[in-house]
Amino acid sequence: MKVFSIDTIAAISTPIGYGGIAVIRISGSRSFFIADTLFCGISRTDKPSDWDGYSCAYGKIIYKDEFLDECILSVYKKPRSYTGEDVVEISVHGGIYSAGRILKAIYDLGVRSALPGEFTEIAVINGKTTLTQAEAVIDIIASKGETELRSALSMREGVLYKEIKAVSDSLTKLLAGLGVWADYPDDEDIESIAGISQKNIHNVINNAINTLSKLADGYSFGQLIKSGIPLCIAGKPNVGKSSIMNMLSKAEKSIVTDIPGTTRDVIENEIRLGDLVYRVFDTAGIHETHDPIEQTGTALAKKKISEAEIVLAVFDGSRELDKSDEDIIGLSSNAIAVINKSDLPQKINNEYIKSRYKHIVELSAKTSDGLDELIAAISKQSKRAVAGTDIILNERQYSCAKRAKDVLTETAERIEAGLPLDAAGVLIESALAILSDLVGESPTAAVTRSIFENFCVGK
Ligand code: GDP
């Protein structure tokens, strides 16, 4: 493995192009030598290498008697810097040519060009940040919306690290107990020797499996919601499902008609409400029918209800409830009940609907009365669905969590089938090694480089 921290690297850390300022970052043992050689202070004339950490001063960059630019030079002394090494940052005028000339002078003085993400990679190697926190830096830079940014920031705060650390600590403690017991293989009584019971072993492994499942499932669902939270509009024919879809999407994609049973297929639309995107399915009306095409539509609607994260169960407020409405109620107890056509005289048994659903919205798809309440109810339900989907950020972390979970599931099954506990200890150790990879406590050079290749140069 190449030890990057023994040489000195430099790069322009701001976007390359036309801009107000460019920041050149240098990290490594030669950083202060470079600063001493190139910097000529205006009001402060002592050498940058003599400054305290976190100091900066205004001056000129002069190389081989040639004036290159004015600058603000900042020094960070190891270990109190981004990388944990001596770091110098030079803020100069932006522009490719001018900043490039200064960078070339720095290279001339024996510094090499930084690889993409190498500053952050060194920070990980020097223990300034964890691997998962470093990965979050890529996501903060790449965030295009509020939700993505929030996830990346929570990763940067070490939320995933804390979750995994708690699992690792409990497994390590269990392993230590098993180790004590293994020293007395002839003694059957694990509880009196190692202070752990069979129940305790079972609980620790199962709790670990549950936490890892929650994290992995959250990621899978998080990936799904990136393409839109599935939202299904269900109800018998003619209650106003297509009208609600149209109202929500402000697009005439569904056919709105007076003839019951026209929406035979599931119609799909993508809509954005606030910060979230939804894939909205306007289903065929669910009702008893002998028409084979409508029967297919009804079956498809039932499937969509069971798959959707959010269901709107729509009822026609101007009519009394009937058998088809009862069928819908039976299929959608966790739905948001929408009593539509509130602009017409009401005949529906409101009290009955209230007794069957927790969330009810009265709406007129015709006048849009109640639309704000509907959007608020959808958003509230979405927040619950989205919570916890943002702890694992990428495929690498997901695959580690899933592998560790699989190993622990196998361990639990094999203990159940009579596997000796010392052999179970070996399996637990391998799960711990995977978890250590996940948070990057002992990342191999290949793993770290593959992650940091996705960074921009200068970060
Ligand atoms: P779907 O079969 O459930 O998709 O129902 P549609 O959206 O096709 O609507 C059926 C009929 O009810 C159409 O004539 C709509 O114009 C009408 N409709 C839908 N929503 C409302 C509403 O809020 N008020 C009134 N008065 N009519 C509505």
Boltz pocket constraint, residues with backbone or C-beta under 6 A from the ligand:
constraints:
  - pocket:
      binder: B
      contacts: [[A, 235], [A, 236], [A, 237], [A, 238], [A, 239], [A, 240], [A, 241], [A, 242], [A, 243], [A, 244], [A, 255], [A, 256], [A, 257], [A, 258], [A, 259], [A, 260], [A, 261], [A, 262], [A, 263], [A, 283], [A, 285], [A, 340], [A, 341], [A, 342], [A, 343], [A, 344], [A, 363], [A, 364], [A, 365], [A, 366], [A, 367]]
      max_distance: 6.0
